[in-house]
Amino acid sequence: MRDYVIRVRERDTGAVKEVISASERKRRQDAVTFAMASVGLEGFKHSKEDEERAQRFITGEIDLAEYLGAAPSVDQLNK
């Protein structure tokens, strides 16, 4: 997945940009894995879009604000 992102960015900008470091990617993977497990234990299921957005966060395509901003708020869920 990461190689694909680099190739697309290289094609679009003409240069390869380092998205995030390996240690940051690992930290994000661990955080997402923990969060998804926690949500799963509550009985909720993740949509394909949620999993794709999580992967984009892990690879550095989007930042935390973008990752969380796409999630529905508690008020939206209670309607």
Secondary structure as GFF3:
##gff-version 3
##sequence-region A 1 79
A	DSSP	alpha_helix	2	13	.	.	.	ID=ss1
A	DSSP	alpha_helix	22	41	.	.	.	ID=ss2
A	DSSP	alpha_helix	48	59	.	.	.	ID=ss3
A	DSSP	alpha_helix	64	69	.	.	.	ID=ss4
A	DSSP	alpha_helix	74	77	.	.	.	ID=ss5
###
